[in-house]
Amino acid sequence: MSAKPQNAPFGSVLTDLMAIARYRDGAWSDFEILPTGPLEIHPAAHALHYGSACFEGFKAYSRPDGSVQIFRLDRHIARMQQSARLLVLPEPDPVLLESMVKTLIDRVRADVPAAPGALYLRPALFGTMPNIGAAAMPSNEACLVVLASPVWDYFAGGMKPLRILVDDQNMRCAPHLGVVKTGGNYAAAMGPTLAARRSFGVDQVLFCPGGEVQETGAANFILLRPGQLLTRSLDSSFLPGVTRDSLLVLAQDMGYAVEERVFRVPEMLEFARNGEAALSGTAAVLAGVGTLVHDGHEHRVGDGDVGPETRKLRSALVAIQQGEAPDRHGWLTRV
Ligand SMILES: Cc1ncc(COP(=O)(O)O)c(C=O)c1O
């Protein structure tokens, strides 16, 4: 890596190496470790026209003994297989993908930042069959790449409470594809999110199609009170976050009553008045919400700052990820 700017925006710095494998004639090739750089891709490639592409994102943490620990690798591989299946792309072989990730981490070990930094891993899978007439035909060729990006302290500037627009008009994406980590879903959320930033000065949009609280453009949504956690129950319409799952397990361990169910905007606003709201995801882990903007009104969440329950749960998860607390659930894979 040429430069290591500690305050570089998340994902903007890549390691010098990447892992790559190709699917052709019904089988995956062995993978190669290559210099990170442009790939040759046919302009008729399926992914460029028909959106046959998906990805994953997870982190690995360095330890003072030189080892690196990957957080919930199996879950992320399983979610990528599900994304591929639902997009009718060749499923990545889990053994191959695990090996690509571990080998790449081993080769770039020196670039894994110390805590609270991490190495963010980004596997991406895309259909490469060159056929512009294949709108209703799956790609029989694909490329699987694993990129790695050193990321530094997400909250270096302090934990600033987020300002969120509650949108009960737009959908983040097609309801049957919410579970899929595919670029089209992010493209679909981009317009409403940029418009909300311009009009309301918010950080993110909380999509609540039909008035049911769902998730934001790139994170799950959680409500907290002392001893109580409420979040939407899983369905096909939104992404089953690995951070969400981990926080729910830890909350249960810590004695919280964990409720997963559908709830609507008025109940959320009422809960948030004396409670806490937070966004969960790999990048930020758990980020507190200070203000919800709905129907032209500003609703302060609790006292408007990042609340104590949010901080407590976040710290509990970060402690496991960074090796300061025991890994009781077997979430870490050593490299
Ligand atoms: C749409 C969406 N929801 C939720 C999440 C959180 O998922 P995870 O906790 O697995 O990172 C992400 C981020 O990866 C996301 O893009």
The ligand as an SDF file (V2000), in Angstrom:
LIG
                    3D

 16 16  0  0  0  0  0  0  0  0999 V2000
  -28.8500   -2.7600    3.5790 C   0  0  0  0  0  0  0  0  0  0  0  0
  -28.0320   -3.2000    4.7220 C   0  0  0  0  0  0  0  0  0  0  0  0
  -28.6550   -3.5750    5.8490 N   0  0  0  0  0  0  0  0  0  0  0  0
  -27.9560   -4.0040    6.9250 C   0  0  0  0  0  0  0  0  0  0  0  0
  -26.5840   -4.0610    6.9110 C   0  0  0  0  0  0  0  0  0  0  0  0
  -25.8470   -4.5850    8.1020 C   0  0  0  0  0  0  0  0  0  0  0  0
  -25.3870   -5.8650    7.8450 O   0  0  0  0  0  0  0  0  0  0  0  0
  -24.1080   -6.4410    8.5920 P   0  0  0  0  0  0  0  0  0  0  0  0
  -24.3880   -6.2590   10.0480 O   0  0  0  0  0  0  0  0  0  0  0  0
  -24.0640   -7.8670    8.1830 O   0  0  0  0  0  0  0  0  0  0  0  0
  -22.9560   -5.6430    8.1330 O   0  0  0  0  0  0  0  0  0  0  0  0
  -25.9010   -3.6510    5.7610 C   0  0  0  0  0  0  0  0  0  0  0  0
  -24.4280   -3.6170    5.7380 C   0  0  0  0  0  0  0  0  0  0  0  0
  -23.7460   -4.4640    5.4540 O   0  0  0  0  0  0  0  0  0  0  0  0
  -26.6340   -3.2400    4.6450 C   0  0  0  0  0  0  0  0  0  0  0  0
  -26.0000   -2.8700    3.5250 O   0  0  0  0  0  0  0  0  0  0  0  0
  1  2  1  0
  2  3  1  0
  2 15  2  0
  3  4  2  0
  4  5  1  0
  5  6  1  0
  5 12  2  0
  6  7  1  0
  7  8  1  0
  8  9  2  0
  8 10  1  0
  8 11  1  0
 12 13  1  0
 12 15  1  0
 13 14  2  0
 15 16  1  0
M  END
$$$$
